[in-house]
């Protein structure tokens, strides 16, 4: 799920921290990719012309393998060296979110059973998509044959991606989930695994610039994410993005916000001011709200130390790929052979040194960054007005 409303806050308050680029801009980069998120995308997006699940002649789902094979080839063609990171065991605290997903799944299954229109059936079927152990195992097998490294995280894949990026093993973490920023990856790439036909530019988010622009420490930024609503605990009803940022700015931490809300409610309940609503607090802290535990999951996630991970990109196993994709999964042999040649060409040389590797980027002062963000916001507003007039 990620963090609700965080993208909107960043776009509004830290536009300079977001750069939209073509995939070619990342030539020479190594990137850690959230594998489960990517497989989920592939299972939803890689479909037949009528919108139904992509199946081979044996009736087996192949959307995830098609996505892994061809989207990875696209990255390799553009000089990017990917490493896929798979989820491990979810934290105990994530049971809250998993239970919610289970309930939504039951509701969707009922809607699917009642649907009579084909489009409605496809819509509900997509909502039921779930990445299974079989999907993961098949993807790992394919990656091994392709010569692409993968990592099995002990827990959250986003946290492991961030660990690799912080240690310099890769340039960035790639995921659609904004909570990846809370693990303090230097850079977050969104839309990297989208299809070329979608024409979506890749979003590159700079974590340090976000923190500087919002004038928040990483601890405050994590508290903001928890307040907005993350995968670990429920949010406080009635607090949206604008209010959440305002509260963090005013009170400095979740601890102080919780104290403020509790004291306000206690004062109101003991007040004898009749029906007056003056000063009444409209928020209520959920029962057994484990925000401290959620905070620690972001600050000290369970990961394999980057120093213990050795990433190697190897030549593809041509015989193995043809046997698996063509013999077992019934892929087109000519296309697979063409893909193998692209892999060989892209992986035979080491990652070339980028020019920006020779230069040290000097961060702007707080005042300069604030002025630049104001100019960027003004330009975005102007662009929206121009677009509406058209």
C-alpha positions in Angstrom: 0.0 0.0 0.0 2.8 2.4 0.9 2.0 5.8 2.5 -1.2 7.6 1.6 -0.8 11.2 0.5 3.0 11.3 0.8 3.5 11.8 -2.9 1.2 14.8 -2.9 3.1 16.4 0.0 6.4 15.9 -1.8 5.1 17.3 -5.1 3.6 20.3 -3.4 6.4 21.2 -1.0 9.5 19.7 -2.6 9.1 19.9 -6.4 12.9 20.3 -6.9 13.4 16.9 -5.2 11.6 15.2 -8.1 13.2 14.7 -11.5 11.4 13.2 -14.5 13.7 11.5 -16.9 13.8 9.0 -19.8 15.2 5.6 -19.0 18.3 6.4 -21.1 19.3 8.9 -18.3 20.1 6.0 -16.0 22.7 4.5 -18.3 25.6 3.0 -16.2 23.4 2.7 -13.1 22.9 -0.3 -10.9 19.4 -0.4 -9.4 17.7 -2.5 -6.7 14.2 -3.4 -7.7 11.3 -4.3 -5.4 10.5 -7.7 -7.0 7.1 -8.3 -5.5 5.8 -4.9 -6.5 7.1 -5.5 -10.0 5.5 -9.0 -10.3 2.2 -7.5 -9.1 2.4 -4.9 -11.8 3.2 -7.5 -14.5 0.3 -9.7 -13.4 -2.1 -6.7 -13.7 -0.6 -5.0 -16.8 0.7 -7.8 -19.0 -2.6 -9.1 -20.5 -4.2 -10.4 -23.7 -6.0 -8.0 -26.1 -9.3 -8.6 -24.4 -7.9 -7.7 -21.0 -7.9 -11.2 -19.6 -4.9 -12.9 -17.9 -2.0 -13.9 -20.2 -1.9 -17.7 -20.4 0.1 -20.2 -22.5 -1.4 -23.1 -24.4 -1.2 -25.2 -21.3 -3.4 -22.7 -19.4 -0.5 -21.5 -17.2 -0.2 -17.8 -16.2 2.9 -16.3 -17.9 2.3 -12.5 -17.3 4.9 -12.4 -14.6 7.6 -14.2 -16.6 6.9 -12.1 -19.7 7.2 -8.9 -17.6 10.4 -10.0 -15.9 12.0 -11.1 -19.2 11.1 -8.2 -21.5 11.2 -5.3 -18.9 14.6 -6.5 -17.7 15.8 -6.6 -21.3 14.6 -3.0 -21.7 16.7 -2.0 -18.7 19.8 -3.9 -20.0 19.4 -2.3 -23.4 19.6 1.1 -21.8 22.7 0.3 -19.8 21.0 -0.3 -16.4 22.1 -3.3 -14.3 19.1 -4.4 -12.2 19.1 -6.6 -9.1 15.8 -7.8 -7.9 14.9 -8.0 -4.2 12.2 -10.4 -2.9 10.1 -10.0 0.2 10.8 -12.2 3.2 8.6 -12.7 6.2 6.4 -9.7 6.9 6.8 -7.9 10.3 4.3 -9.0 12.9 3.0 -5.4 13.0 2.0 -5.7 9.3 -0.8 -8.1 10.3 -3.0 -5.1 10.5 -2.6 -4.3 6.8 -2.7 -7.9 5.7 -6.0 -8.4 7.5 -7.4 -5.4 5.8 -6.3 -6.7 2.4 -8.0 -10.1 3.2 -11.3 -8.3 4.0 -11.1 -6.3 0.8 -10.4 -9.5 -1.1 -13.5 -11.2 0.2 -15.6 -8.1 -0.9 -14.0 -8.2 -4.3 -14.7 -12.0 -4.7 -18.4 -11.3 -4.1 -18.5 -8.5 -6.6 -16.8 -10.7 -9.2 -19.3 -13.5 -8.6 -22.2 -11.0 -9.2 -20.6 -9.3 -12.2 -22.3 -9.9 -15.6 -20.4 -7.4 -17.8 -17.0 -8.6 -19.1 -15.3 -5.3 -18.4 -16.6 -5.4 -14.8 -15.4 -9.0 -14.4 -11.9 -8.0 -15.7 -11.8 -5.0 -13.3 -12.7 -7.2 -10.3 -10.3 -10.0 -11.4 -7.4 -7.5 -11.5 -8.2 -6.4 -7.9 -7.8 -10.1 -6.9 -4.3 -10.4 -8.3 -1.9 -11.7 -5.7 1.8 -12.6 -6.0 2.2 -16.2 -4.9 5.2 -18.3 -3.9 5.0 -20.0 -7.3 5.2 -16.6 -9.1 8.3 -15.7 -6.9 10.0 -19.1 -7.4 9.5 -19.0 -11.2 10.8 -15.4 -11.4 13.9 -16.3 -9.4 14.5 -19.3 -11.7 14.2 -17.1 -14.7 16.5 -14.4 -13.3 19.2 -17.0 -12.5 19.0 -18.3 -16.1 19.3 -14.7 -17.4 22.4 -14.0 -15.3 20.6 -11.3 -13.2 21.3 -11.3 -9.5 18.5 -11.3 -6.9 18.4 -11.0 -3.1 16.0 -12.7 -0.7 15.3 -10.2 2.0 14.7 -11.4 5.5 11.6 -9.1 5.7 10.6 -6.0 3.7 12.0 -5.8 0.1 11.9 -2.0 0.1 14.1 -1.9 3.3 16.7 -4.2 1.7 16.7 -2.1 -1.5 17.4 1.0 0.6 20.2 -0.8 2.4 21.9 -1.7 -0.8 21.5 1.9 -2.0 22.8 3.5 1.2 25.9 1.3 1.1 26.6 2.3 -2.6 26.1 -1.2 -3.9 23.4 0.3 -6.2 22.5 3.8 -7.2 18.8 3.7 -6.2 15.9 1.7 -4.9 13.1 1.2 -7.5 9.5 0.7 -6.2 6.1 2.4 -6.5 5.7 2.5 -2.7 6.6 5.9 -1.3 7.4 4.3 2.1 10.8 3.3 0.6 11.8 6.9 1.3 11.4 6.2 5.0 14.2 3.7 4.9 16.3 6.5 3.6 17.3 5.3 0.2 19.4 8.1 -1.4 17.2 7.9 -4.4 13.8 6.3 -5.2 12.9 5.5 -8.8 9.3 5.1 -9.7 7.8 3.7 -13.0 11.1 2.1 -13.9 9.4 -1.3 -14.7 6.5 0.3 -16.6 6.2 -0.7 -20.2 7.7 1.4 -22.9 4.3 1.8 -24.5 3.0 3.5 -21.4 5.2 6.6 -22.2 5.6 7.3 -18.4 8.8 9.1 -17.5 10.7 7.7 -14.7 10.4 9.7 -11.4 13.6 10.1 -9.5 13.1 11.3 -5.9 16.0 12.7 -3.9 15.5 11.9 -0.2 17.9 14.5 1.1 16.3 17.2 -1.0 12.9 16.2 0.3 14.1 16.4 3.9 15.7 19.7 3.3 12.7 21.2 1.5 10.3 20.0 4.2 12.8 21.1 6.9 12.3 17.7 8.6 14.7 15.2 10.1 14.5 11.6 9.0 12.8 10.8 12.3 10.2 13.5 11.7 9.7 12.4 8.1 9.0 8.8 9.4 6.5 10.2 11.9 4.8 12.1 9.1 4.5 8.8 7.1 3.0 7.0 10.1 0.6 9.8 10.7 -0.5 9.7 7.0 -1.1 6.0 7.3 1.4 3.2 6.6 1.3 -0.6 6.3 2.0 -1.2 10.0 -0.7 0.6 11.9 -4.0 2.4 11.2 -4.0 6.2 10.8 -5.8 8.7 13.0 -9.1 9.3 11.3 -9.7 12.9 10.1 -6.0 13.8 9.7 -5.1 14.3 6.0 -1.9 15.2 4.3 -2.1 19.0 4.9 -3.0 18.6 8.6 -0.4 15.9 9.2 2.4 18.1 7.9 1.1 21.0 9.9 1.0 18.9 13.1 4.6 17.6 12.6 5.8 21.2 12.0 4.0 22.5 15.1 4.7 19.7 17.5 8.0 18.2 16.2 7.2 14.5 16.8 4.4 11.9 17.0 5.0 11.6 20.8 4.1 15.3 21.2 1.2 15.1 18.8 -0.2 12.1 20.7 0.2 14.0 24.0 -1.4 17.1 22.6 -4.5 15.1 21.3 -4.9 13.2 24.5 -4.6 16.3 26.8 -7.0 18.2 24.6 -9.5 15.4 24.7 -9.1 15.0 28.5 -9.6 18.7 29.0 -12.7 18.7 26.9 -14.2 15.7 28.7 -13.7 17.3 32.1 -14.9 20.7 30.9 -18.4 22.0 32.0 -18.8 24.5 29.2 -22.2 23.0 28.1 -22.7 22.5 24.4 -19.7 24.7 23.4 -17.4 23.1 20.9 -14.7 25.7 21.4 -11.3 24.0 21.5 -12.8 20.6 21.0 -10.3 18.1 19.5 -11.9 16.2 16.6 -9.3 13.4 16.6 -9.0 10.2 18.6 -5.9 8.1 19.0 -6.7 4.4 18.0 -6.6 1.9 20.8 -3.2 0.2 21.3 -1.7 2.5 18.7 1.9 1.1 18.3 3.5 4.0 16.6 6.8 3.6 18.4 7.1 0.0 17.2 6.2 1.2 13.6 8.8 3.9 13.8 11.5 1.4 14.8 10.6 -0.8 11.8 11.6 2.1 9.6 14.6 3.2 11.6 16.0 -0.3 12.2 14.5 -2.7 9.6 15.5 -6.3 9.5 17.9 -6.5 6.5 21.0 -8.4 5.3 23.9 -6.0 5.8 25.0 -4.7 2.3 28.6 -5.8 3.1 27.5 -9.4 3.1 25.9 -9.2 -0.3 28.0 -9.8 -3.4 26.2 -8.8 -6.6 27.3 -10.4 -9.9 25.8 -10.1 -13.4 26.7 -13.2 -15.4 26.3 -14.3 -19.0 22.9 -15.8 -19.7 22.4 -19.6 -19.8 21.1 -19.9 -23.4 20.3 -23.6 -23.3 18.6 -23.2 -20.0 16.5 -20.2 -21.1 15.3 -21.9 -24.2 14.4 -25.1 -22.3 12.5 -23.2 -19.6 10.8 -20.4 -21.6 10.2 -22.2 -24.9 10.1 -25.9 -23.8 8.2 -25.5 -20.5 6.4 -22.1 -20.8 5.8 -22.2 -24.5 7.3 -18.8 -25.3 8.2 -18.0 -29.0 11.7 -19.4 -29.6 12.8 -16.7 -32.1 11.9 -13.9 -29.6 13.7 -15.7 -26.7 16.8 -16.2 -28.8 16.8 -12.5 -29.8 16.4 -11.6 -26.1 19.4 -13.8 -25.2 21.5 -11.9 -27.7 20.4 -8.6 -26.2 21.4 -9.9 -22.8 24.8 -11.0 -23.9 25.5 -7.6 -25.5 24.3 -5.7 -22.5 26.0 -7.7 -19.8 29.3 -8.6 -21.4 30.9 -5.2 -20.4 31.2 -3.8 -16.9 29.1 -0.7 -16.0 30.7 2.3 -17.6 31.7 5.3 -15.5 29.3 8.2 -15.8 30.6 11.7 -16.1 28.7 12.8 -13.0 30.8 10.3 -11.0 33.7 12.7 -11.3 31.9 15.7 -9.7 30.7 16.3 -6.2 27.3 17.9 -6.1 27.3 20.7 -3.5 23.9 20.9 -1.8 22.1 24.3 -1.8 21.6 26.2 1.5 18.2 26.0 3.1 17.4 29.5 1.9 18.5 28.8 -1.7 16.5 25.6 -1.8 13.4 27.3 -0.5 13.6 30.0 -3.1 14.2 27.4 -5.9 11.2 25.3 -4.6 9.0 28.4 -4.7 10.0 29.1 -8.3 9.4 25.4 -9.2 5.9 25.5 -7.6 5.0 28.7 -9.5 6.1 27.1 -12.7 4.0 24.0 -12.0 1.0 26.2 -11.3 1.5 28.1 -14.5 1.8 24.8 -16.5 -1.5 23.6 -15.0 -3.3 26.8 -15.9 -1.9 26.6 -19.5 -3.0 23.0 -19.8 -6.6 23.8 -18.7 -6.9 26.6 -21.2 -5.9 24.2 -24.0 
